[in-house]
């Protein structure tokens, strides 16, 4: 894999190679954000998350091209393209969101044609970076952000995370929020992808997510 920023080969650390072997069968060894479940309703969960730090990059391309380039840029960052050349462990999930105002409907011609809009991908950095500064990216397109503790509603679904599945589960999450007015959305719905592309499809886990305020 080549870095889009430097053109250099991105070397996958040995620890990541070892973790990827059980992941083929849906066994995830990556660190995941910590949370408490406040409410559970089938595939819908209301969770309270601890603070995190994310590394993000925004790309304006077709969805598949966005995922390819954004992932490579962020992978290059955590695998050594940063000041000090530090290797950072891969975590789950990978977050993807459309830039505000560029929402695609499930039946949109843009969705069907895969035309380019702006998407942002984020890696959640390991918990250690909540209390210490993460290394600065070499790639200027990558930004680092501290995310405060938050309450999220998650709609979980399985399989390959296609645009159509993302749109369908966004609608399911919107319907649930409408039926539960005590959970008021703060911001836009986005998506979490927990597994690598090589994982057996029916074992893949994804979520549609939105931050909420609770009126209780």
C-alpha positions as CSV (number, residue, x, y, z in Angstrom):
1,X,0.0,0.0,0.0
2,X,1.4,3.4,-1.0
3,X,1.0,6.6,1.0
4,X,-1.1,9.2,-1.0
5,X,0.9,12.0,0.6
6,X,4.5,10.8,0.3
7,X,4.2,8.0,-2.3
8,X,6.2,5.7,0.0
9,X,5.2,2.1,0.8
10,X,3.2,1.8,4.0
11,X,4.5,-1.1,6.1
12,X,2.0,-2.9,8.2
13,X,3.4,-3.5,11.7
14,X,3.8,-7.2,12.7
15,X,1.3,-6.7,15.5
16,X,-1.3,-5.6,13.1
17,X,-0.6,-8.6,10.8
18,X,-1.2,-11.0,13.7
19,X,-4.4,-9.3,14.8
20,X,-5.7,-9.6,11.2
21,X,-5.7,-13.4,11.2
22,X,-8.6,-14.0,13.7
23,X,-10.3,-10.9,12.3
24,X,-11.1,-12.9,9.1
25,X,-13.6,-14.8,11.2
26,X,-15.1,-11.7,12.9
27,X,-12.9,-11.9,16.0
28,X,-11.8,-8.3,16.7
29,X,-8.7,-7.7,18.8
30,X,-8.5,-4.0,18.2
31,X,-9.2,-1.6,21.0
32,X,-12.7,0.0,20.9
33,X,-14.1,3.1,22.6
34,X,-15.4,2.6,26.1
35,X,-19.1,3.2,26.8
36,X,-22.0,2.3,29.1
37,X,-25.3,1.2,27.6
38,X,-28.1,3.4,28.9
39,X,-31.0,1.8,26.9
40,X,-31.3,-1.2,24.6
41,X,-34.1,-1.7,22.1
42,X,-33.2,-4.6,19.7
43,X,-30.5,-3.4,17.3
44,X,-30.8,0.2,18.7
45,X,-28.6,1.1,21.7
46,X,-28.3,4.4,23.6
47,X,-24.7,4.6,24.9
48,X,-22.7,7.1,27.0
49,X,-19.1,7.3,25.6
50,X,-15.9,8.3,27.3
51,X,-13.8,11.1,25.8
52,X,-11.8,10.1,22.7
53,X,-9.3,11.5,20.2
54,X,-9.8,11.1,16.5
55,X,-7.6,11.6,13.4
56,X,-9.7,12.6,10.4
57,X,-9.3,13.4,6.7
58,X,-11.9,14.8,4.2
59,X,-11.9,13.7,0.6
60,X,-14.2,14.8,-2.2
61,X,-14.5,11.7,-4.5
62,X,-16.9,8.9,-5.3
63,X,-17.7,6.8,-2.2
64,X,-15.3,3.9,-3.0
65,X,-12.5,6.2,-4.1
66,X,-13.0,8.2,-0.9
67,X,-12.8,5.1,1.3
68,X,-9.6,3.9,-0.5
69,X,-7.7,7.2,-0.3
70,X,-8.9,8.3,3.2
71,X,-8.0,4.9,4.7
72,X,-4.6,5.0,3.1
73,X,-3.9,8.5,4.4
74,X,-4.9,7.6,7.9
75,X,-3.2,4.3,7.9
76,X,0.0,6.0,6.8
77,X,-0.3,8.4,9.7
78,X,-0.8,5.7,12.4
79,X,1.9,3.4,10.9
80,X,4.7,6.0,11.1
81,X,4.0,9.0,8.8
82,X,4.1,11.4,11.8
83,X,6.6,13.5,13.6
84,X,8.8,11.0,15.4
85,X,7.8,8.1,13.2
86,X,5.7,6.6,16.0
87,X,3.6,3.5,15.3
88,X,0.1,3.8,16.6
89,X,-2.1,0.7,17.1
90,X,-5.1,0.3,14.8
91,X,-8.5,0.6,16.6
92,X,-12.2,-0.1,15.8
93,X,-14.4,1.3,14.4
94,X,-13.5,3.4,11.4
95,X,-16.0,6.3,11.3
96,X,-17.4,7.8,8.0
97,X,-19.6,10.8,7.6
98,X,-21.0,13.0,4.8
99,X,-20.1,16.7,5.0
100,X,-23.1,18.6,6.3
101,X,-25.5,19.7,3.6
102,X,-24.5,16.9,1.2
103,X,-26.9,14.2,2.4
104,X,-27.7,11.5,-0.2
105,X,-31.1,9.9,-0.3
106,X,-31.4,6.1,-0.9
107,X,-32.9,6.7,-4.3
108,X,-30.7,9.6,-5.3
109,X,-29.1,9.5,-8.8
110,X,-25.9,10.6,-7.1
111,X,-26.0,7.5,-4.9
112,X,-26.8,5.2,-7.9
113,X,-24.0,6.8,-10.0
114,X,-21.5,7.0,-7.2
115,X,-20.7,10.6,-8.0
116,X,-18.3,12.5,-5.8
117,X,-19.3,14.4,-2.7
118,X,-17.3,15.2,0.4
119,X,-16.9,12.5,3.0
120,X,-14.8,12.5,6.2
121,X,-13.2,9.4,7.6
122,X,-11.9,9.2,11.2
123,X,-9.7,6.7,13.1
124,X,-10.3,6.7,16.9
125,X,-6.9,6.8,18.4
126,X,-5.9,4.5,21.4
127,X,-7.1,5.7,24.8
128,X,-3.6,6.7,25.9
129,X,-3.9,9.8,23.7
130,X,-6.8,11.2,25.8
131,X,-4.2,12.1,28.4
132,X,-1.2,12.7,26.2
133,X,-0.6,14.4,22.9
134,X,-0.7,12.2,19.8
135,X,2.1,12.6,17.3
136,X,1.6,15.4,14.7
137,X,0.7,14.1,11.2
138,X,3.1,14.7,8.3
139,X,0.2,14.8,5.9
140,X,-1.4,18.3,6.3
141,X,-4.8,17.0,5.2
142,X,-5.1,15.0,8.5
143,X,-6.6,16.8,11.5
144,X,-6.6,15.7,15.2
145,X,-9.5,16.4,17.5
146,X,-10.4,15.8,21.1
147,X,-14.0,14.5,21.4
148,X,-15.7,15.1,24.7
149,X,-17.8,12.5,26.5
150,X,-21.0,12.1,24.6
151,X,-24.3,10.2,24.4
152,X,-24.9,8.3,21.1
153,X,-27.7,6.3,19.7
154,X,-26.5,3.4,17.5
155,X,-28.4,1.3,15.0
156,X,-26.4,-1.9,14.4
157,X,-26.4,-3.9,11.2
158,X,-24.4,-6.6,9.5
159,X,-22.7,-7.2,6.1
160,X,-20.7,-5.2,3.6
161,X,-21.2,-1.5,4.4
162,X,-22.5,-0.2,1.1
163,X,-24.0,3.2,0.5
164,X,-27.5,1.7,0.2
165,X,-27.2,-0.1,3.5
166,X,-25.9,3.1,5.1
167,X,-28.9,5.0,3.7
168,X,-31.4,2.2,4.9
169,X,-30.1,2.2,8.4
170,X,-30.0,6.0,8.6
171,X,-33.7,5.9,7.9
172,X,-34.2,3.2,10.6
173,X,-32.3,5.4,13.1
174,X,-34.3,8.5,12.1
175,X,-37.6,6.5,12.6
176,X,-36.5,5.4,16.0
177,X,-35.6,8.9,17.1
178,X,-39.0,10.2,15.9
179,X,-40.7,7.6,18.0
180,X,-38.5,8.5,21.0
181,X,-38.6,12.3,21.4
182,X,-36.7,12.2,24.7
183,X,-33.6,11.5,22.5
184,X,-33.0,14.6,20.5
185,X,-30.4,14.4,17.8
186,X,-27.4,16.7,18.0
187,X,-25.7,17.0,14.6
188,X,-25.8,14.6,11.6
189,X,-26.0,10.8,11.5
190,X,-22.7,9.1,10.6
191,X,-21.5,5.5,10.3
192,X,-19.1,3.1,12.1
193,X,-17.4,0.2,10.3
194,X,-15.9,-2.3,12.7
195,X,-14.3,-4.8,10.4
196,X,-11.7,-4.9,7.6
197,X,-12.8,-5.6,4.0
198,X,-11.4,-9.2,4.0
199,X,-13.7,-10.3,6.9
200,X,-16.4,-12.8,5.9
201,X,-19.4,-10.5,4.9
202,X,-22.1,-11.9,7.2
203,X,-19.7,-11.5,10.2
204,X,-19.1,-7.8,9.6
205,X,-20.6,-5.3,12.0
206,X,-21.6,-1.7,11.2
207,X,-23.6,1.0,12.9
208,X,-25.5,4.2,12.0
209,X,-24.7,6.7,14.9
210,X,-25.9,10.1,16.0
211,X,-25.1,12.2,19.1
212,X,-28.2,13.0,21.2
213,X,-29.2,15.0,24.2
214,X,-31.5,13.2,26.7
215,X,-34.7,14.9,27.9
216,X,-35.4,12.7,30.9
